[in-house]
Amino acid sequence: MIETILLKNVIPNVFVGSPPEGGPSDVWGQQLMFCRGKSYLIEAASGRGKSSLCAFLYALRSDYQGSIELADANGKRIELRERMICEMRKTSLALMFQEHRLFPELTAVENVMLKNMLTNIYTEQEIRQMLSRTGLQDRLDTPCARLSLGQQQRVAFVRLMAQPADFLLLDEPISHLDEDNARIMSEMLKEKQEREGAGVIVTSIGNRMPYDYDEIIKL
Protein backbone atom coordinates (compact mmCIF):
# COMPACT_ATOMS: atom_id res chain seq x y z
CA MET A 1 0.00 0.00 0.00
CA ILE A 2 1.30 3.43 -0.95
CA GLU A 3 0.94 5.97 1.87
CA THR A 4 2.84 8.91 0.40
CA ILE A 5 4.27 10.13 -2.89
CA LEU A 6 7.23 12.47 -2.51
CA LEU A 7 8.51 14.69 -5.31
CA LYS A 8 12.07 15.84 -4.73
CA ASN A 9 13.25 18.62 -7.04
CA VAL A 10 11.37 17.20 -10.02
CA ILE A 11 11.73 19.32 -13.16
CA PRO A 12 10.65 18.23 -16.66
CA ASN A 13 13.64 18.13 -18.96
CA VAL A 14 11.94 20.62 -21.26
CA PHE A 15 11.95 23.21 -18.44
CA VAL A 16 15.59 22.76 -17.43
CA GLY A 17 17.30 26.03 -18.23
CA SER A 18 14.05 27.41 -19.66
CA PRO A 19 11.34 27.68 -16.98
CA PRO A 20 7.69 27.84 -18.10
CA GLU A 21 6.05 31.23 -18.40
CA GLY A 22 3.95 32.44 -15.50
CA GLY A 23 6.39 32.61 -12.61
CA PRO A 24 7.58 30.14 -9.96
CA SER A 25 5.89 26.79 -9.41
CA ASP A 26 4.90 25.13 -6.12
CA VAL A 27 5.68 21.77 -7.76
CA TRP A 28 8.60 21.93 -10.17
CA GLY A 29 11.95 22.10 -8.44
CA GLN A 30 10.34 21.84 -4.99
CA GLN A 31 9.86 19.13 -2.38
CA LEU A 32 6.19 18.15 -2.35
CA MET A 33 4.40 15.28 -0.63
CA PHE A 34 1.02 13.78 -1.48
CA CYS A 35 -0.59 11.75 1.31
CA ARG A 36 -3.06 8.90 1.05
CA GLY A 37 -6.52 9.98 2.20
CA LYS A 38 -6.00 13.63 1.25
CA SER A 39 -7.29 15.47 -1.82
CA TYR A 40 -5.28 17.91 -3.92
CA LEU A 41 -6.09 20.30 -6.74
CA ILE A 42 -3.23 21.13 -9.10
CA GLU A 43 -4.05 24.39 -10.87
CA ALA A 44 -2.06 25.48 -13.89
CA ALA A 45 -2.18 27.55 -17.01
CA SER A 46 -1.80 25.72 -20.30
CA GLY A 47 1.80 24.72 -20.96
CA ARG A 48 2.85 24.49 -17.30
CA GLY A 49 3.11 20.69 -17.40
CA LYS A 50 0.04 19.34 -15.61
CA SER A 51 -0.38 16.35 -17.95
CA SER A 52 3.36 15.75 -17.68
CA LEU A 53 3.01 15.63 -13.89
CA CYS A 54 0.29 12.96 -14.16
CA ALA A 55 2.42 10.97 -16.60
CA PHE A 56 5.40 11.18 -14.22
CA LEU A 57 3.33 10.03 -11.23
CA TYR A 58 1.92 7.13 -13.27
CA ALA A 59 5.41 6.26 -14.55
CA LEU A 60 4.40 6.67 -18.18
CA ARG A 61 7.30 9.08 -18.70
CA SER A 62 10.65 9.62 -17.05
CA ASP A 63 11.93 12.68 -18.94
CA TYR A 64 12.57 14.71 -15.80
CA GLN A 65 15.31 15.54 -13.34
CA GLY A 66 14.94 14.89 -9.62
CA SER A 67 13.15 11.89 -8.11
CA ILE A 68 9.70 10.59 -7.18
CA GLU A 69 9.59 8.33 -4.13
CA LEU A 70 6.79 6.08 -2.87
CA ALA A 71 6.51 5.14 0.80
CA ASP A 72 4.49 2.39 2.51
CA ALA A 73 2.91 2.44 5.97
CA ASN A 74 6.26 1.49 7.55
CA GLY A 75 7.99 4.46 5.93
CA LYS A 76 10.00 2.32 3.53
CA ARG A 77 10.75 4.39 0.43
CA ILE A 78 11.40 3.26 -3.11
CA GLU A 79 12.03 5.44 -6.14
CA LEU A 80 9.30 5.25 -8.75
CA ARG A 81 10.51 3.41 -11.83
CA GLU A 82 8.62 2.19 -14.89
CA ARG A 83 9.84 -1.39 -14.55
CA MET A 84 8.05 -1.88 -11.21
CA ILE A 85 4.81 -0.06 -11.94
CA CYS A 86 2.64 -2.66 -13.72
CA GLU A 87 1.29 -4.32 -10.58
CA MET A 88 0.79 -0.95 -8.91
CA ARG A 89 -1.45 0.14 -11.80
CA LYS A 90 -3.80 -2.70 -10.86
CA THR A 91 -3.81 -2.17 -7.10
CA SER A 92 -2.47 1.24 -6.10
CA LEU A 93 -2.42 3.89 -8.85
CA ALA A 94 -5.22 4.88 -11.22
CA LEU A 95 -5.16 7.60 -13.88
CA MET A 96 -7.96 9.28 -15.82
CA PHE A 97 -6.30 10.59 -18.96
CA GLN A 98 -7.16 14.02 -20.31
CA GLU A 99 -7.47 12.54 -23.82
CA HIS A 100 -9.58 9.62 -22.47
CA ARG A 101 -7.73 6.81 -24.36
CA LEU A 102 -10.81 4.70 -24.91
CA PHE A 103 -11.10 1.95 -27.50
CA PRO A 104 -13.43 3.59 -30.07
CA GLU A 105 -14.80 0.32 -31.46
CA LEU A 106 -15.81 -0.95 -28.01
CA THR A 107 -18.97 0.10 -26.22
CA ALA A 108 -19.06 2.14 -23.03
CA VAL A 109 -19.61 -1.02 -20.97
CA GLU A 110 -16.91 -2.97 -22.82
CA ASN A 111 -14.31 -0.24 -22.25
CA VAL A 112 -14.87 -0.37 -18.51
CA MET A 113 -15.16 -4.16 -18.40
CA LEU A 114 -11.80 -4.45 -20.15
CA LYS A 115 -10.20 -2.59 -17.22
CA ASN A 116 -12.28 -4.51 -14.71
CA MET A 117 -10.92 -7.80 -16.06
CA LEU A 118 -7.60 -6.89 -14.41
CA THR A 119 -9.14 -6.22 -11.03
CA ASN A 120 -12.48 -8.08 -10.87
CA ILE A 121 -13.90 -5.74 -8.24
CA TYR A 122 -17.25 -5.11 -9.96
CA THR A 123 -19.83 -7.19 -11.79
CA GLU A 124 -21.05 -6.11 -15.21
CA GLN A 125 -24.36 -5.10 -13.61
CA GLU A 126 -22.54 -2.86 -11.13
CA ILE A 127 -20.59 -1.24 -13.96
CA ARG A 128 -23.80 -0.63 -15.88
CA GLN A 129 -25.24 1.00 -12.77
CA MET A 130 -22.19 3.24 -12.37
CA LEU A 131 -22.33 4.34 -16.00
CA SER A 132 -26.07 4.93 -15.69
CA ARG A 133 -25.50 7.10 -12.64
CA THR A 134 -23.43 9.44 -14.82
CA GLY A 135 -26.36 9.76 -17.26
CA LEU A 136 -25.23 7.18 -19.82
CA GLN A 137 -28.11 4.73 -19.30
CA ASP A 138 -29.18 5.06 -22.95
CA ARG A 139 -25.63 4.76 -24.32
CA LEU A 140 -24.25 1.76 -22.46
CA ASP A 141 -23.96 -0.44 -25.54
CA THR A 142 -22.95 2.31 -27.98
CA PRO A 143 -19.42 2.23 -29.44
CA CYS A 144 -17.38 5.03 -27.88
CA ALA A 145 -16.57 6.43 -31.33
CA ARG A 146 -20.24 7.46 -31.51
CA LEU A 147 -20.27 9.19 -28.13
CA SER A 148 -19.76 12.90 -27.56
CA LEU A 149 -16.61 14.12 -25.81
CA GLY A 150 -18.57 14.65 -22.62
CA GLN A 151 -19.99 11.13 -22.77
CA GLN A 152 -16.54 9.69 -23.44
CA GLN A 153 -15.23 11.62 -20.46
CA ARG A 154 -17.82 9.97 -18.23
CA VAL A 155 -16.85 6.51 -19.55
CA ALA A 156 -13.20 7.27 -18.81
CA PHE A 157 -14.17 8.33 -15.30
CA VAL A 158 -16.04 5.11 -14.57
CA ARG A 159 -13.10 3.15 -15.97
CA LEU A 160 -10.88 4.96 -13.45
CA MET A 161 -13.21 3.79 -10.70
CA ALA A 162 -13.02 0.13 -11.76
CA GLN A 163 -10.03 -0.74 -9.61
CA PRO A 164 -8.78 -0.44 -6.04
CA ALA A 165 -6.40 2.48 -5.57
CA ASP A 166 -4.24 4.22 -3.02
CA PHE A 167 -4.06 7.28 -5.28
CA LEU A 168 -6.48 8.44 -7.97
CA LEU A 169 -5.07 10.83 -10.59
CA LEU A 170 -7.55 12.83 -12.68
CA ASP A 171 -6.23 15.05 -15.47
CA GLU A 172 -8.85 17.73 -16.25
CA PRO A 173 -11.73 15.34 -15.53
CA ILE A 174 -14.65 17.72 -16.19
CA SER A 175 -13.41 19.79 -19.15
CA HIS A 176 -16.38 18.69 -21.32
CA LEU A 177 -19.07 18.46 -18.64
CA ASP A 178 -21.85 20.66 -17.34
CA GLU A 179 -22.33 21.44 -13.65
CA ASP A 180 -24.77 18.61 -12.97
CA ASN A 181 -22.53 15.91 -14.44
CA ALA A 182 -19.48 17.38 -12.70
CA ARG A 183 -21.35 17.24 -9.40
CA ILE A 184 -22.36 13.60 -9.91
CA MET A 185 -18.80 12.58 -10.72
CA SER A 186 -17.56 14.46 -7.68
CA GLU A 187 -20.02 12.61 -5.46
CA MET A 188 -18.95 9.23 -6.86
CA LEU A 189 -15.29 10.09 -6.42
CA LYS A 190 -15.83 11.21 -2.83
CA GLU A 191 -17.63 7.97 -2.02
CA LYS A 192 -14.73 5.93 -3.40
CA GLN A 193 -12.15 8.03 -1.58
CA GLU A 194 -13.92 7.59 1.74
CA ARG A 195 -14.51 3.88 1.15
CA GLU A 196 -10.90 3.08 0.23
CA GLY A 197 -9.00 5.86 1.99
CA ALA A 198 -7.42 6.91 -1.29
CA GLY A 199 -5.53 10.06 -2.09
CA VAL A 200 -7.02 12.17 -4.88
CA ILE A 201 -5.00 14.41 -7.21
CA VAL A 202 -6.98 16.50 -9.70
CA THR A 203 -5.57 18.89 -12.32
CA SER A 204 -7.32 21.92 -13.76
CA ILE A 205 -6.61 24.83 -16.07
CA GLY A 206 -9.61 26.77 -14.78
CA ASN A 207 -12.69 24.53 -14.76
CA ARG A 208 -12.40 23.11 -11.26
CA MET A 209 -14.00 19.82 -10.36
CA PRO A 210 -16.25 20.66 -7.38
CA TYR A 211 -14.60 18.88 -4.48
CA ASP A 212 -13.59 19.40 -0.86
CA TYR A 213 -9.85 19.76 -1.49
CA ASP A 214 -7.40 19.60 1.39
CA GLU A 215 -4.84 21.60 -0.55
CA ILE A 216 -4.75 23.73 -3.69
CA ILE A 217 -1.36 23.81 -5.38
CA LYS A 218 -0.23 26.17 -8.11
CA LEU A 219 1.74 24.51 -10.88
C-alpha positions in Angstrom: 0.0 0.0 0.0 1.3 3.4 -0.9 0.9 6.0 1.9 2.8 8.9 0.4 4.3 10.1 -2.9 7.2 12.5 -2.5 8.5 14.7 -5.3 12.1 15.8 -4.7 13.3 18.6 -7.0 11.4 17.2 -10.0 11.7 19.3 -13.2 10.7 18.2 -16.7 13.6 18.1 -19.0 11.9 20.6 -21.3 12.0 23.2 -18.4 15.6 22.8 -17.4 17.3 26.0 -18.2 14.1 27.4 -19.7 11.3 27.7 -17.0 7.7 27.8 -18.1 6.0 31.2 -18.4 3.9 32.4 -15.5 6.4 32.6 -12.6 7.6 30.1 -10.0 5.9 26.8 -9.4 4.9 25.1 -6.1 5.7 21.8 -7.8 8.6 21.9 -10.2 11.9 22.1 -8.4 10.3 21.8 -5.0 9.9 19.1 -2.4 6.2 18.1 -2.3 4.4 15.3 -0.6 1.0 13.8 -1.5 -0.6 11.7 1.3 -3.1 8.9 1.0 -6.5 10.0 2.2 -6.0 13.6 1.3 -7.3 15.5 -1.8 -5.3 17.9 -3.9 -6.1 20.3 -6.7 -3.2 21.1 -9.1 -4.1 24.4 -10.9 -2.1 25.5 -13.9 -2.2 27.5 -17.0 -1.8 25.7 -20.3 1.8 24.7 -21.0 2.8 24.5 -17.3 3.1 20.7 -17.4 0.0 19.3 -15.6 -0.4 16.3 -17.9 3.4 15.7 -17.7 3.0 15.6 -13.9 0.3 13.0 -14.2 2.4 11.0 -16.6 5.4 11.2 -14.2 3.3 10.0 -11.2 1.9 7.1 -13.3 5.4 6.3 -14.6 4.4 6.7 -18.2 7.3 9.1 -18.7 10.6 9.6 -17.1 11.9 12.7 -18.9 12.6 14.7 -15.8 15.3 15.5 -13.3 14.9 14.9 -9.6 13.1 11.9 -8.1 9.7 10.6 -7.2 9.6 8.3 -4.1 6.8 6.1 -2.9 6.5 5.1 0.8 4.5 2.4 2.5 2.9 2.4 6.0 6.3 1.5 7.5 8.0 4.5 5.9 10.0 2.3 3.5 10.7 4.4 0.4 11.4 3.3 -3.1 12.0 5.4 -6.1 9.3 5.3 -8.8 10.5 3.4 -11.8 8.6 2.2 -14.9 9.8 -1.4 -14.5 8.0 -1.9 -11.2 4.8 -0.1 -11.9 2.6 -2.7 -13.7 1.3 -4.3 -10.6 0.8 -0.9 -8.9 -1.4 0.1 -11.8 -3.8 -2.7 -10.9 -3.8 -2.2 -7.1 -2.5 1.2 -6.1 -2.4 3.9 -8.9 -5.2 4.9 -11.2 -5.2 7.6 -13.9 -8.0 9.3 -15.8 -6.3 10.6 -19.0 -7.2 14.0 -20.3 -7.5 12.5 -23.8 -9.6 9.6 -22.5 -7.7 6.8 -24.4 -10.8 4.7 -24.9 -11.1 2.0 -27.5 -13.4 3.6 -30.1 -14.8 0.3 -31.5 -15.8 -1.0 -28.0 -19.0 0.1 -26.2 -19.1 2.1 -23.0 -19.6 -1.0 -21.0 -16.9 -3.0 -22.8 -14.3 -0.2 -22.2 -14.9 -0.4 -18.5 -15.2 -4.2 -18.4 -11.8 -4.5 -20.1 -10.2 -2.6 -17.2 -12.3 -4.5 -14.7 -10.9 -7.8 -16.1 -7.6 -6.9 -14.4 -9.1 -6.2 -11.0 -12.5 -8.1 -10.9 -13.9 -5.7 -8.2 -17.3 -5.1 -10.0 -19.8 -7.2 -11.8 -21.1 -6.1 -15.2 -24.4 -5.1 -13.6 -22.5 -2.9 -11.1 -20.6 -1.2 -14.0 -23.8 -0.6 -15.9 -25.2 1.0 -12.8 -22.2 3.2 -12.4 -22.3 4.3 -16.0 -26.1 4.9 -15.7 -25.5 7.1 -12.6 -23.4 9.4 -14.8 -26.4 9.8 -17.3 -25.2 7.2 -19.8 -28.1 4.7 -19.3 -29.2 5.1 -23.0 -25.6 4.8 -24.3 -24.3 1.8 -22.5 -24.0 -0.4 -25.5 -22.9 2.3 -28.0 -19.4 2.2 -29.4 -17.4 5.0 -27.9 -16.6 6.4 -31.3 -20.2 7.5 -31.5 -20.3 9.2 -28.1 -19.8 12.9 -27.6 -16.6 14.1 -25.8 -18.6 14.6 -22.6 -20.0 11.1 -22.8 -16.5 9.7 -23.4 -15.2 11.6 -20.5 -17.8 10.0 -18.2 -16.9 6.5 -19.6 -13.2 7.3 -18.8 -14.2 8.3 -15.3 -16.0 5.1 -14.6 -13.1 3.1 -16.0 -10.9 5.0 -13.5 -13.2 3.8 -10.7 -13.0 0.1 -11.8 -10.0 -0.7 -9.6 -8.8 -0.4 -6.0 -6.4 2.5 -5.6 -4.2 4.2 -3.0 -4.1 7.3 -5.3 -6.5 8.4 -8.0 -5.1 10.8 -10.6 -7.6 12.8 -12.7 -6.2 15.0 -15.5 -8.8 17.7 -16.3 -11.7 15.3 -15.5 -14.7 17.7 -16.2 -13.4 19.8 -19.1 -16.4 18.7 -21.3 -19.1 18.5 -18.6 -21.9 20.7 -17.3 -22.3 21.4 -13.6 -24.8 18.6 -13.0 -22.5 15.9 -14.4 -19.5 17.4 -12.7 -21.4 17.2 -9.4 -22.4 13.6 -9.9 -18.8 12.6 -10.7 -17.6 14.5 -7.7 -20.0 12.6 -5.5 -19.0 9.2 -6.9 -15.3 10.1 -6.4 -15.8 11.2 -2.8 -17.6 8.0 -2.0 -14.7 5.9 -3.4 -12.1 8.0 -1.6 -13.9 7.6 1.7 -14.5 3.9 1.2 -10.9 3.1 0.2 -9.0 5.9 2.0 -7.4 6.9 -1.3 -5.5 10.1 -2.1 -7.0 12.2 -4.9 -5.0 14.4 -7.2 -7.0 16.5 -9.7 -5.6 18.9 -12.3 -7.3 21.9 -13.8 -6.6 24.8 -16.1 -9.6 26.8 -14.8 -12.7 24.5 -14.8 -12.4 23.1 -11.3 -14.0 19.8 -10.4 -16.2 20.7 -7.4 -14.6 18.9 -4.5 -13.6 19.4 -0.9 -9.8 19.8 -1.5 -7.4 19.6 1.4 -4.8 21.6 -0.6 -4.8 23.7 -3.7 -1.4 23.8 -5.4 -0.2 26.2 -8.1 1.7 24.5 -10.9 
